[in-house]
Amino acid sequence: MPLISRFRRPVPPAVAGPARHAGLGRGIGRTVGETAGVTAAALCLFAVALRWWDLPHPGFQLCAIAVAGALFPLRRRRPGLVLLVLAVLTGAAPVVGPVAAASSYAAAIAAVRPRRHARLLGGASLLIMLAAVVTGPWLGPGSVVRASELAVVLAVTAVVVPGLVGTVYGQQARLLLALRERGDAAERARRSADSEARTRERSRIAAEMHDLVGHRLSLISLHAGGLELALGEADPELREEAVLVRRTTRDAMRELRQALGVLGPLGRDTGPDALTDATGTRADIEALVAQSRDGGIAVRLEWSGPDLDARPAPVRRAVHRVVREALTNVHRYAPGSHVLVRVEHDDRTVRLTVRNGGSAARAGVPEGVGTGRGLPGLRERVELLGGAFEAGALPSGGFRVSAAVPAEPDDAVVRDPFACGAEASPPEAFDAAAGTLARGPRMVRALAFGLGAVALWVLMALSISLVYGQPRGVVQPPTPRLGMSYEELKGVFDNPAVRAAATGHEPPRPAAAAGCVYPPAGAGPRPGAFTVTRYCFDASQRLISIDRFTIASVRDAPPWETP
């Protein structure tokens, strides 16, 4: 993690302007779309249940769907609380199951700690079962047994299954993010190590050239100076030749130092080019302006926006180099002109403008002053950061240097100018290839997610149908008791075959009996016999006797056999 945080760029505290409004609009649109989708799924389940299963209390079910739809957008801020409330609603109104399933999925993705996630799913399942059992006799299937069956079905389909799927998907997403960050950190570390190795090699080459060639040039200049002093007035012509040799050697030494400066480390310059924490900040630019004023140049600084101390080092270094080179050119070519240095800093870009007016002292400037590499070097430095650079003469006779540098350049843009082309792949081509490769798995995941949601809805509908599809309102006949009327004995009917079989084999009837009923007989205590139950009623149709007796069954025999 320290390695990852080392290469992680600072995130701006706020994003203003159209980008912020666009991101907010996309977030609101996504929330509205998700809420409409789960609410439509709940309404479809309600319509199916009302049509095929005779769903009780449809008004209460619709109110529960409305409340669930209002709570669903809050799942991102309070996923656990929203899931628990929806669990209670689902236990009382099963049609809220799709909304609770989506909330369970979202809560499982947001949960990082396994124990907390397990407690959340267990608590939601328990609340569903308690709410279903408590409200079942009045708002649900009608009995505690069926309410318990419905509670188990809802707990599995609306909480457990979506929660497990969300857990797997959330862990996979976090694992992929960690692997991606680790790969990015490793790639950045490799690039940093390669850049450091190249920098050290360039520094070694520069040191070797300075020690060898520079030493020889110093000896030539020293001997030329000694020859100049030795000749003195003896031979003026040879003395002039010695002066020419010494000056030429000095110019060659200066040009060698400039060439070696290109090979030297760009980020660890020494002398006046040293990179510090204040390089490119407002204090640094003010110091450059003050030095120009001390040199006799009328310079005015205009700064708009916050300081650059929080920006990356390449951006601050580019700002410093642009201002310094522009002011140096003013000293060389227009020492008597008025100069304006303007710095505009916002959340996205740092804009620089250095403009000077015409100068009468331009005619006295000798030709060939400078190396001619200042402005091209600035253009290269700014464009490497993804910015734009312009420099040119003004119609009024002055000169203007302007640059626009990104405040937070992309890592793919900040490339090493000394890297070989074969080793560095173009970021545009890489992004296009990565997008093409990632588009396929994203579509596959979306299709799999949609099919899984439909399958879960069907499973939930079938599970609820097993409970609500059972016949309701069937009353079991009461157990016959003495004193009950014939109307109260529902399900007791007379069977003529049993009556005929009992004739001559039944016990005597009670004296007050006005009539008897012989319902279908049951199995007897032994093979070849059956049990007959006789209900006898008095004149007022009150049950006065319940008799049970066993009768032997008639053996079936072919007609040609004699018993």
C-alpha positions as CSV (number, residue, x, y, z in Angstrom):
1,M,0.0,0.0,0.0
2,P,2.8,2.6,0.6
3,L,4.0,1.9,-2.9
4,I,0.5,2.5,-4.3
5,S,0.0,5.7,-2.3
6,R,3.4,7.0,-3.5
7,F,2.4,6.9,-7.1
8,R,-1.2,8.0,-6.5
9,R,-1.9,11.5,-7.8
10,P,-3.7,14.0,-5.5
11,V,-7.4,14.4,-6.3
12,P,-8.7,18.0,-6.5
13,P,-11.0,18.9,-3.7
14,A,-13.9,19.8,-5.9
15,V,-14.9,19.6,-9.5
16,A,-16.6,22.8,-10.7
17,G,-18.3,23.7,-13.9
18,P,-20.1,21.6,-16.5
19,A,-18.3,18.4,-15.5
20,R,-19.7,18.5,-12.0
21,H,-23.2,19.1,-13.2
22,A,-22.9,16.3,-15.8
23,G,-21.7,13.8,-13.2
24,L,-24.6,14.9,-10.9
25,G,-27.1,14.5,-13.7
26,R,-25.8,11.0,-14.5
27,G,-26.0,9.9,-10.9
28,I,-29.6,11.2,-10.6
29,G,-30.6,9.5,-13.8
30,R,-29.1,6.2,-12.7
31,T,-30.9,6.3,-9.4
32,V,-34.2,7.1,-11.0
33,G,-33.8,4.3,-13.6
34,E,-32.9,1.7,-10.9
35,T,-35.8,2.8,-8.7
36,A,-38.2,2.6,-11.6
37,G,-36.9,-0.8,-12.6
38,V,-37.4,-2.5,-9.2
39,T,-40.7,-0.8,-8.7
40,A,-41.9,-2.1,-12.1
41,A,-40.8,-5.6,-11.0
42,A,-42.8,-5.3,-7.8
43,L,-45.8,-4.1,-9.7
44,C,-45.6,-7.0,-12.1
45,L,-45.4,-9.5,-9.2
46,F,-48.4,-7.7,-7.7
47,A,-50.4,-8.0,-10.9
48,V,-49.6,-11.7,-11.3
49,A,-50.5,-12.5,-7.7
50,L,-53.7,-10.5,-7.9
51,R,-54.7,-12.3,-11.1
52,W,-53.8,-15.9,-10.3
53,W,-53.5,-16.3,-6.5
54,D,-56.3,-14.1,-5.1
55,L,-53.8,-11.8,-3.2
56,P,-55.5,-10.5,0.0
57,H,-55.6,-6.8,0.8
58,P,-54.4,-5.4,-2.5
59,G,-54.6,-1.8,-1.2
60,F,-52.1,-2.5,1.5
61,Q,-49.8,-4.3,-1.0
62,L,-49.8,-1.2,-3.3
63,C,-49.0,1.1,-0.3
64,A,-46.1,-1.2,0.7
65,I,-44.7,-1.0,-2.9
66,A,-45.0,2.8,-2.8
67,V,-43.1,3.0,0.5
68,A,-40.5,0.6,-0.7
69,G,-39.9,2.6,-3.9
70,A,-39.5,5.8,-1.8
71,L,-36.9,4.0,0.5
72,F,-34.9,2.4,-2.3
73,P,-32.9,5.5,-3.4
74,L,-31.6,5.8,0.1
75,R,-29.8,2.5,-0.1
76,R,-26.4,4.0,-1.1
77,R,-26.2,6.2,2.0
78,R,-27.8,3.7,4.5
79,P,-27.7,0.3,2.9
80,G,-28.1,-1.7,6.2
81,L,-31.0,0.4,7.6
82,V,-32.9,0.4,4.3
83,L,-32.5,-3.4,3.9
84,L,-33.9,-4.0,7.4
85,V,-36.9,-1.8,6.9
86,L,-37.6,-3.4,3.5
87,A,-37.3,-6.8,5.1
88,V,-40.2,-5.9,7.5
89,L,-42.3,-4.7,4.6
90,T,-41.6,-7.8,2.6
91,G,-42.7,-10.0,5.5
92,A,-46.0,-8.2,5.6
93,A,-46.4,-7.6,1.8
94,P,-44.6,-10.3,-0.3
95,V,-44.9,-8.3,-3.5
96,V,-42.1,-6.0,-2.1
97,G,-39.7,-8.9,-2.6
98,P,-38.0,-7.5,-5.7
99,V,-37.2,-4.2,-4.0
100,A,-35.8,-6.0,-1.0
101,A,-33.7,-8.3,-3.3
102,A,-32.1,-5.3,-5.0
103,S,-31.4,-3.7,-1.7
104,S,-29.8,-6.9,-0.4
105,Y,-27.6,-7.0,-3.5
106,A,-26.5,-3.4,-3.1
107,A,-25.9,-3.8,0.7
108,A,-23.8,-6.9,0.0
109,I,-21.7,-5.1,-2.6
110,A,-21.1,-2.2,-0.2
111,A,-20.2,-4.4,2.8
112,V,-16.5,-5.0,3.2
113,R,-16.3,-6.9,6.5
114,P,-17.6,-10.5,6.2
115,R,-18.9,-10.7,9.8
116,R,-20.9,-7.5,9.5
117,H,-22.3,-8.6,6.2
118,A,-23.4,-12.0,7.7
119,R,-25.1,-10.3,10.6
120,L,-26.9,-8.0,8.3
121,L,-28.3,-10.8,6.1
122,G,-29.2,-12.9,9.1
123,G,-31.0,-10.0,10.8
124,A,-32.9,-9.2,7.6
125,S,-34.0,-12.8,7.2
126,L,-35.1,-13.0,10.8
127,L,-37.1,-9.8,10.4
128,I,-38.9,-11.1,7.3
129,M,-39.9,-14.3,9.1
130,L,-41.1,-12.5,12.2
131,A,-43.1,-10.0,10.2
132,A,-44.6,-12.7,8.0
133,V,-45.6,-14.8,11.0
134,V,-47.1,-11.9,13.0
135,T,-49.0,-10.4,10.1
136,G,-49.9,-13.7,8.3
137,P,-53.2,-14.4,10.0
138,W,-54.6,-10.9,9.1
139,L,-52.7,-9.7,6.0
140,G,-51.1,-12.9,4.6
141,P,-52.1,-16.4,3.8
142,G,-54.4,-16.7,6.8
143,S,-52.7,-19.2,9.1
144,V,-49.4,-19.3,11.1
145,V,-48.3,-22.5,9.3
146,R,-48.7,-21.0,5.8
147,A,-47.2,-17.7,7.0
148,S,-44.1,-19.6,8.2
149,E,-43.8,-21.3,4.9
150,L,-44.0,-17.9,3.1
151,A,-41.5,-16.4,5.5
152,V,-38.9,-19.1,4.7
153,V,-39.5,-18.6,1.0
154,L,-39.2,-14.8,1.2
155,A,-36.0,-15.0,3.3
156,V,-34.3,-17.2,0.8
157,T,-35.4,-15.4,-2.4
158,A,-35.4,-11.8,-1.2
159,V,-32.4,-11.7,1.1
160,V,-30.1,-14.7,1.1
161,V,-29.7,-15.4,-2.7
162,P,-29.2,-11.7,-3.7
163,G,-26.9,-11.1,-0.8
164,L,-24.7,-14.0,-1.7
165,V,-24.6,-12.9,-5.3
166,G,-23.7,-9.4,-4.3
167,T,-21.0,-10.6,-2.0
168,V,-19.3,-12.5,-4.7
169,Y,-19.6,-9.7,-7.2
170,G,-18.3,-7.1,-4.6
171,Q,-15.3,-9.2,-3.7
172,Q,-14.5,-9.7,-7.3
173,A,-14.7,-6.0,-8.1
174,R,-12.5,-5.1,-5.1
175,L,-10.0,-7.8,-6.0
176,L,-9.8,-6.5,-9.6
177,L,-9.4,-3.0,-8.4
178,A,-6.6,-4.0,-6.0
179,L,-4.9,-6.0,-8.8
180,R,-5.2,-3.0,-11.2
181,E,-3.8,-0.6,-8.7
182,R,-1.0,-3.0,-7.9
183,G,-0.2,-3.4,-11.6
184,D,-0.3,0.3,-12.2
185,A,2.0,0.9,-9.2
186,A,4.4,-1.8,-10.5
187,E,4.4,-0.3,-14.0
188,R,5.1,3.2,-12.6
189,A,7.9,1.8,-10.4
190,R,9.4,0.2,-13.4
191,R,9.2,3.4,-15.4
192,S,10.7,5.4,-12.6
193,A,13.5,2.9,-12.2
194,D,14.2,3.0,-15.9
195,S,14.2,6.7,-16.0
196,E,16.5,6.9,-13.0
197,A,18.9,4.5,-14.6
198,R,18.9,6.6,-17.8
199,T,19.5,9.7,-15.8
200,R,22.4,8.2,-14.0
201,E,23.9,7.0,-17.3
202,R,23.5,10.4,-18.8
203,S,25.1,12.0,-15.8
204,R,28.0,9.6,-16.0
205,I,28.5,10.4,-19.7
206,A,28.4,14.1,-19.0
207,A,30.9,13.8,-16.1
208,E,33.3,11.8,-18.3
209,M,33.1,14.3,-21.1
210,H,33.5,17.2,-18.7
211,D,36.5,15.6,-17.1
212,L,38.3,14.7,-20.3
213,V,37.3,17.3,-22.9
214,G,36.8,20.1,-20.4
215,H,40.2,19.5,-18.9
216,R,41.9,19.6,-22.3
217,L,40.2,22.8,-23.2
218,S,41.1,24.3,-19.9
219,L,44.8,23.5,-20.6
220,I,44.6,25.0,-24.1
221,S,43.1,28.2,-22.7
222,L,45.7,28.3,-19.9
223,H,48.6,27.9,-22.4
224,A,47.1,30.4,-24.8
225,G,46.9,32.9,-21.9
226,G,50.5,32.3,-21.0
227,L,51.5,32.7,-24.6
228,E,49.6,36.0,-24.7
229,L,51.5,37.3,-21.6
230,A,54.8,36.0,-22.8
231,L,54.6,37.7,-26.2
232,G,53.5,41.0,-24.8
233,E,55.1,43.7,-26.9
234,A,57.6,41.5,-28.6
235,D,55.3,40.3,-31.3
236,P,51.9,42.0,-31.4
237,E,50.6,39.9,-34.3
238,L,51.3,36.6,-32.6
239,R,49.8,38.0,-29.4
240,E,46.5,38.7,-31.3
241,E,46.5,35.1,-32.5
242,A,47.0,33.9,-28.9
243,V,44.1,36.1,-27.8
244,L,41.9,34.6,-30.5
245,V,42.9,31.0,-29.4
246,R,42.0,31.8,-25.8
247,R,38.6,33.3,-26.7
248,T,37.8,30.5,-29.0
249,T,38.7,28.0,-26.3
250,R,36.5,29.9,-23.8
251,D,33.5,29.8,-26.3
252,A,34.1,26.1,-26.9
253,M,34.1,25.5,-23.1
254,R,30.8,27.4,-22.7
255,E,29.1,25.4,-25.5
256,L,30.4,22.2,-24.1
257,R,28.8,23.0,-20.7
258,Q,25.5,23.7,-22.5
259,A,25.7,20.4,-24.3
260,L,26.5,18.6,-21.1
261,G,23.5,20.3,-19.5
262,V,21.2,18.5,-21.9
263,L,22.7,15.1,-20.8
264,G,22.5,16.1,-17.1
265,P,19.6,15.0,-14.9
266,L,16.4,17.1,-15.7
267,G,14.9,16.9,-12.2
268,R,18.0,17.3,-10.1
269,D,19.7,20.3,-11.7
270,T,22.4,22.2,-9.7
271,G,23.1,25.9,-9.5
272,P,20.4,28.3,-10.5
273,D,18.3,25.5,-12.1
274,A,18.0,23.5,-8.9
275,L,14.5,22.1,-8.3
276,T,13.1,22.8,-4.9
277,D,9.6,22.8,-3.3
278,A,9.3,26.5,-4.1
279,T,10.1,26.1,-7.8
280,G,7.2,27.5,-10.0
281,T,5.2,28.8,-7.0
282,R,4.1,32.4,-6.7
283,A,7.1,33.3,-4.5
284,D,9.5,31.8,-7.1
285,I,7.9,33.8,-9.9
286,E,8.0,37.0,-7.8
287,A,11.7,36.4,-7.2
288,L,12.4,36.1,-10.9
289,V,10.5,39.3,-11.5
290,A,12.4,41.0,-8.8
291,Q,15.7,40.0,-10.3
292,S,14.6,41.4,-13.6
293,R,13.7,44.7,-12.0
294,D,17.1,44.8,-10.3
295,G,18.7,44.4,-13.8
296,G,16.9,47.5,-15.0
297,I,13.8,46.0,-16.7
298,A,10.3,47.4,-15.9
299,V,8.4,44.2,-15.1
300,R,4.8,43.9,-13.8
301,L,3.4,40.7,-12.4
302,E,-0.4,39.8,-12.6
303,W,-1.4,36.6,-10.8
304,S,-4.9,35.1,-11.0
305,G,-6.0,32.0,-9.0
306,P,-4.4,30.0,-6.2
307,D,-0.8,29.2,-5.7
308,L,0.9,26.3,-7.5
309,D,2.5,24.7,-4.5
310,A,0.0,21.7,-4.7
311,R,0.7,21.0,-8.4
312,P,3.0,18.3,-9.6
313,A,6.7,19.1,-10.0
314,P,6.8,18.9,-13.8
315,V,4.1,21.6,-14.0
316,R,5.9,23.9,-11.6
317,R,9.2,23.3,-13.4
318,A,7.6,24.2,-16.7
319,V,6.1,27.4,-15.3
320,H,9.5,28.4,-13.9
321,R,11.4,27.7,-17.1
322,V,8.9,29.6,-19.4
323,V,9.0,32.7,-17.2
324,R,12.8,32.6,-16.7
325,E,13.6,32.1,-20.4
326,A,11.1,34.8,-21.5
327,L,12.7,37.3,-19.1
328,T,16.2,36.3,-20.2
329,N,15.3,37.0,-23.8
330,V,14.0,40.4,-22.8
331,H,17.3,41.1,-21.1
332,R,19.2,40.1,-24.3
333,Y,17.1,41.6,-27.0
334,A,14.9,44.3,-25.5
335,P,16.5,45.6,-22.3
336,G,14.6,48.9,-22.4
337,S,11.1,47.6,-22.9
338,H,8.2,47.3,-20.4
339,V,7.3,43.6,-19.6
340,L,4.0,42.1,-18.4
341,V,4.1,38.6,-16.8
342,R,0.6,37.1,-16.3
343,V,-0.2,33.8,-14.6
344,E,-3.8,32.4,-14.6
345,H,-4.4,29.3,-12.6
346,D,-7.7,27.4,-12.3
347,D,-8.7,23.8,-11.6
348,R,-7.7,22.6,-15.1
349,T,-5.0,24.8,-16.7
350,V,-2.1,27.1,-15.8
351,R,-1.8,29.8,-18.5
352,L,1.3,31.9,-18.8
353,T,1.9,35.1,-20.8
354,V,5.1,37.1,-20.9
355,R,4.8,40.2,-23.2
356,N,7.1,43.0,-23.8
357,G,6.9,46.2,-25.9
358,G,9.3,47.5,-28.5
359,S,12.8,48.7,-27.4
360,A,15.1,51.2,-29.0
361,A,18.1,49.3,-27.5
362,R,17.3,46.3,-29.9
363,A,19.7,47.7,-32.5
364,G,22.6,47.6,-30.2
365,V,22.3,43.9,-29.5
366,P,25.0,41.9,-31.3
367,E,24.1,39.1,-33.6
368,G,24.5,35.5,-32.5
369,V,23.7,36.2,-28.9
370,G,22.3,33.0,-27.2
371,T,22.2,29.4,-28.3
372,G,19.0,29.4,-30.2
373,R,17.6,26.5,-28.2
374,G,15.6,28.4,-25.6
375,L,12.2,28.7,-27.2
376,P,12.3,25.2,-28.9
377,G,13.3,23.7,-25.6
378,L,10.3,25.4,-23.9
379,R,7.9,24.2,-26.6
380,E,9.2,20.6,-26.2
381,R,8.8,20.8,-22.4
382,V,5.3,22.2,-22.5
383,E,4.1,19.8,-25.2
384,L,5.5,16.8,-23.2
385,L,3.0,17.8,-20.5
386,G,0.1,17.9,-22.9
387,G,0.1,21.7,-23.1
388,A,0.3,24.3,-25.9
389,F,3.1,26.8,-26.5
390,E,3.2,29.9,-28.7
391,A,5.9,32.5,-29.2
392,G,6.1,35.3,-31.8
393,A,6.5,39.0,-32.6
394,L,3.7,41.5,-32.0
395,P,2.6,44.0,-34.7
396,S,3.5,46.8,-32.3
397,G,7.1,45.7,-32.3
398,G,7.2,43.7,-29.1
399,F,7.3,40.0,-28.4
400,R,4.9,37.6,-26.7
401,V,5.5,34.1,-25.1
402,S,2.4,32.2,-24.0
403,A,1.9,28.7,-22.7
404,A,-1.0,26.6,-21.4
405,V,0.0,23.7,-19.1
406,P,-2.5,21.2,-17.7
407,A,-2.8,21.5,-13.9
408,E,-2.9,17.7,-13.5
409,P,-1.3,16.1,-16.6
410,D,-2.0,12.4,-17.2
411,D,0.6,9.9,-16.4
412,A,0.5,8.7,-20.0
413,V,1.2,12.2,-21.3
414,V,4.3,12.8,-19.1
415,R,6.7,10.6,-21.0
416,D,10.5,10.5,-20.9
417,P,11.7,12.3,-24.0
418,F,14.8,10.1,-24.1
419,A,12.8,6.8,-24.1
420,C,13.1,4.7,-27.2
421,G,10.1,4.6,-29.4
422,A,10.1,0.8,-29.5
423,E,9.7,0.6,-25.8
424,A,6.9,3.1,-25.3
425,S,3.5,2.2,-26.7
426,P,1.2,5.1,-27.7
427,P,-1.4,5.8,-25.0
428,E,-4.2,6.4,-27.5
429,A,-3.7,3.0,-29.1
430,F,-3.5,1.3,-25.7
431,D,-6.7,3.0,-24.5
432,A,-8.5,2.0,-27.7
433,A,-7.4,-1.6,-27.4
434,A,-8.3,-1.7,-23.7
435,G,-11.7,-0.3,-24.4
436,T,-12.3,-2.9,-27.1
437,L,-11.2,-5.8,-24.8
438,A,-13.2,-4.5,-21.8
439,R,-16.4,-3.9,-23.8
440,G,-17.0,-7.6,-24.4
441,P,-16.8,-8.7,-20.7
442,R,-18.9,-5.7,-19.7
443,M,-21.7,-6.7,-22.0
444,V,-21.5,-10.3,-20.9
445,R,-21.8,-9.3,-17.2
446,A,-24.7,-7.0,-18.0
447,L,-26.5,-9.9,-19.9
448,A,-25.7,-12.3,-17.1
449,F,-27.0,-9.9,-14.5
450,G,-30.3,-9.3,-16.4
451,L,-30.9,-13.0,-16.8
452,G,-30.1,-13.6,-13.1
453,A,-32.6,-10.9,-12.1
454,V,-35.3,-12.4,-14.3
455,A,-34.6,-15.9,-12.9
456,L,-34.8,-14.6,-9.3
457,W,-38.1,-12.9,-10.0
458,V,-39.5,-16.1,-11.5
459,L,-38.2,-18.1,-8.5
460,M,-39.8,-15.7,-6.1
461,A,-43.1,-15.8,-8.0
462,L,-43.2,-19.6,-8.1
463,S,-42.3,-19.8,-4.4
464,I,-45.1,-17.4,-3.4
465,S,-47.5,-19.3,-5.6
466,L,-46.8,-22.5,-3.6
467,V,-48.2,-20.8,-0.6
468,Y,-51.0,-18.6,-2.0
469,G,-51.9,-21.2,-4.6
470,Q,-53.2,-23.6,-2.0
471,P,-57.0,-23.7,-1.6
472,R,-58.2,-21.5,1.2
473,G,-61.6,-21.4,3.0
474,V,-62.0,-25.2,3.3
475,V,-63.3,-26.0,6.8
476,Q,-62.7,-29.5,8.2
477,P,-65.9,-31.3,9.4
478,P,-66.2,-31.3,13.2
479,T,-65.8,-34.5,15.2
480,P,-69.2,-36.1,15.9
481,R,-70.4,-35.8,19.5
482,L,-73.6,-36.8,21.2
483,G,-76.1,-34.1,21.2
484,M,-75.1,-32.6,17.9
485,S,-77.8,-32.0,15.2
486,Y,-77.7,-33.6,11.8
487,E,-77.0,-30.3,10.2
488,E,-73.9,-29.8,12.3
489,L,-72.5,-33.2,11.2
490,K,-71.2,-31.9,7.8
491,G,-69.7,-34.7,5.7
492,V,-71.7,-37.5,7.3
493,F,-73.8,-39.2,4.6
494,D,-75.7,-42.5,4.4
495,N,-74.3,-45.3,2.3
496,P,-77.0,-47.9,1.2
497,A,-74.5,-50.6,0.6
498,V,-73.2,-50.4,4.1
499,R,-76.8,-50.2,5.5
500,A,-77.6,-53.4,3.6
501,A,-74.5,-55.2,4.8
502,A,-75.2,-54.2,8.4
503,T,-78.8,-55.5,8.3
504,G,-79.0,-58.6,10.6
505,H,-75.5,-58.0,12.0
506,E,-75.8,-54.7,13.8
507,P,-76.5,-54.3,17.6
508,P,-80.0,-53.3,18.7
509,R,-80.9,-49.7,18.1
510,P,-81.7,-47.3,21.0
511,A,-85.4,-47.2,21.9
512,A,-85.6,-43.5,21.2
513,A,-84.0,-43.7,17.8
514,A,-86.1,-42.4,15.0
515,G,-83.5,-43.2,12.3
516,C,-79.8,-44.2,11.7
517,V,-77.1,-43.2,9.2
518,Y,-74.5,-45.6,7.9
519,P,-71.5,-43.7,6.4
520,P,-68.9,-45.5,4.3
521,A,-67.2,-48.3,6.2
522,G,-63.5,-48.5,7.0
523,A,-61.0,-51.3,7.1
524,G,-61.6,-53.9,9.8
525,P,-59.3,-55.2,12.5
526,R,-58.6,-58.4,10.4
527,P,-58.6,-59.5,6.8
528,G,-62.1,-60.4,5.5
529,A,-63.9,-57.9,7.8
530,F,-64.7,-54.2,7.8
531,T,-65.8,-51.7,10.5
532,V,-69.2,-50.0,10.3
533,T,-70.0,-46.8,12.2
534,R,-73.7,-46.2,12.9
535,Y,-75.1,-42.7,13.9
536,C,-78.6,-42.9,15.4
537,F,-80.8,-39.8,15.8
538,D,-84.0,-39.1,17.7
539,A,-87.2,-37.4,16.5
540,S,-85.6,-34.0,16.8
541,Q,-82.6,-35.1,14.7
542,R,-80.2,-35.1,17.7
543,L,-77.4,-37.6,17.8
544,I,-78.1,-40.0,20.6
545,S,-75.9,-43.0,19.8
546,I,-72.6,-43.7,18.0
547,D,-72.0,-47.5,17.6
548,R,-69.1,-49.2,15.9
549,F,-69.1,-53.0,15.0
550,T,-67.3,-55.3,12.7
551,I,-69.0,-57.3,9.8
552,A,-67.5,-60.2,7.9
553,S,-67.2,-59.5,4.2
554,V,-68.8,-61.8,1.6
555,R,-66.3,-64.0,-0.2
556,D,-66.5,-63.7,-3.9
557,A,-66.7,-67.1,-5.7
558,P,-67.3,-68.2,-9.3
559,P,-70.9,-69.2,-10.0
560,W,-70.1,-72.9,-10.7
561,E,-68.7,-73.3,-7.2
562,T,-70.9,-74.2,-4.3
563,P,-70.1,-72.6,-1.0
